[in-house]
Amino acid sequence: MKKEVLWTHGNVKGIRITLEAGEELGSHSAPGRVFIVCCRGEGVINLPDGEVHLSEGEVIDLKPGVPHSVRASEKLILYLTLFTQG
């Protein structure tokens, strides 16, 4: 897994996460609201209410503190906009 903070402006960050096929990002939560855009590939986000399948162009909006994990079915590139408290 590769995580890159692309930019920061006040309490907002732009982050790119790259997962190779079969790679998993274990359960975690974000301190603020996060918008996740699938830029490339396919994968699954596991949420408390079930699984959400991701493919290119799809967007997910998570509220602060929602536990989730991510698994890449193939090489997966996600772009996150994270709004932190502050």
N, C-alpha and C positions, 0 to 999 in steps of 0.2 A: 504494500500500500504506500502511495506517495501522497502527501498532503502539502499543498502550497498556499500560503496566504498571498493573494495577488494584490490586494489593496486594503487599506484601512482608512476610514473617514469617520472620526468621532466614534460613535458606538456601533458602527456598521463595518462588517468585513466581507470581502469577496474571497472565497476559498475554492480551490480546485482539488478534488480527490480522484485519484486514479487507482483502480483495483484491477489486477489481472484476473483472467478466467479462473474461477474456483476460489479466489481469495475472499476473505470475510472480514468485515469490520465489526467487532463484537459489540454487545449491547452498551449503549451510552445514551446520554441526553444532552441537549444544548441548553445553555443558560438563558437564551432568549429565543424569540421566534426565528425560524429558519425556513427559507424557500430553497428547495432542492430541484435543480434542473438536470435531467439526464441529457448530456451532450452527445454521448456515444455509447453504443453497446446495449446490453440487457442485463437485468439483475432483479433482485427482490429486496424490498425493505420490509422487515418484520416489525410490526407495531402491536400495541396491546390488543387492538381489535382484529388482528389478522395480518396476512401478507398482502403487499401491494407490489405487483409486477411493474418493473420500469423498463421502458424502451425509449429510444431517442426522441427528444422533444417533449416528453412528459414532465410535469411539474407537480411537486408535492409541497404543501404548506404545513409545517409542524409548529404547534404552540410550544412555548417554553416548558422544559422539563419532561417532555414525552419520551419515554425510553424507546429506543429503536436500534436495530442492527441492519447491516447491509451485506448481501452476498452477490458476487458477480457471476452471472452465467457465462459471460464472455467478457473480454476487456471492457471495463466500464469507466467512463469519465463523467463525474458529477461536478456541477458548479453550484456552490452554495452562497447564498446571501444571508449572513447571520447578523441579527440585531441583538446586541448584548444590552444588558441593563446598564443604566448610567445616566 
